[in-house]
Amino acid sequence: MKETINGLSVFLEGNSNNKSIIFVHGFPYDHTMWQAVVDELSENYFCVTYDIRGLGESPAGNGQFTMESFVDDLEAIIIKLKLDKPVLCGLSMGGYISFRTLERIPDKFSAAILCDTRSEADNNEGKLKRAAAIKRINTEGLAPFVRDFVTTCFGNDFKKNNKDIFEMIIEKSSDFDPVGVKGCLLAMLSRTDTTANLGKINIPTLIICGEQDALTPPHLMKEIFHKIKKAEFVEIPNAGHMTPIEKPGDVASAIKNFLLKAFK
Ligand code: MLT
């Protein structure tokens, strides 16, 4: 079922009486990156996905986004759907939103799942890369940037064995509103560092990382794992940065096992 909340496209699957999980996608993708995982979880969990403002079906408006406005959007969805202590699950940019959400409104969640992400803010080199990406989109259009960026996200196995799906993903993201994509780049560029809050996260937390993740590699995610009190770490073999698309079965199994332990 689809709903519009705060102008955002929100998608609901499963029985709303079950424990809810709210999924926050990465950049430059949309809610469908979680679909194969949601298909495996929605029998036992109420799964909420949405398109982050400016991406997928959620309109870009003026493109003036910040990490704070992304957290405001997430909170608005939780309030509108009356989700009772949902599990928060974010990947990469969705992880940045999740880390800041756990800093701002920690009491709203019962568990967290953080996939292929980092708690640090962009360093100078990272900020300059974002600025160069915006300049490139302004001069060349969105498609060349999307192709290069998405190519770095996926592991070699997936790119070799799933050429059609890979091309479809690139095509879909290339059709997004460039205003929204650039707004996301600026929001990521200007986000705060949430590393100091990791030690304060006091809910069961699952850290998932693709073995071949070139953007947020396992050694980085292990540092996050060591800083969170009730954390568990799962590495997904033969996967890059986009674990829920590349290895949905492995990711769904890791989430199922984790939630069974967390809520037994
Ligand atoms: C993502 O997958 O969301 C991006 O890699 C995040 C980023 O560009 O930092």
Boltz pocket constraint, residues with backbone or C-beta under 6 A from the ligand:
constraints:
  - pocket:
      binder: B
      contacts: [[A, 25], [A, 26], [A, 27], [A, 28], [A, 91], [A, 92], [A, 93], [A, 94], [A, 116], [A, 153], [A, 188], [A, 215], [A, 241]]
      max_distance: 6.0
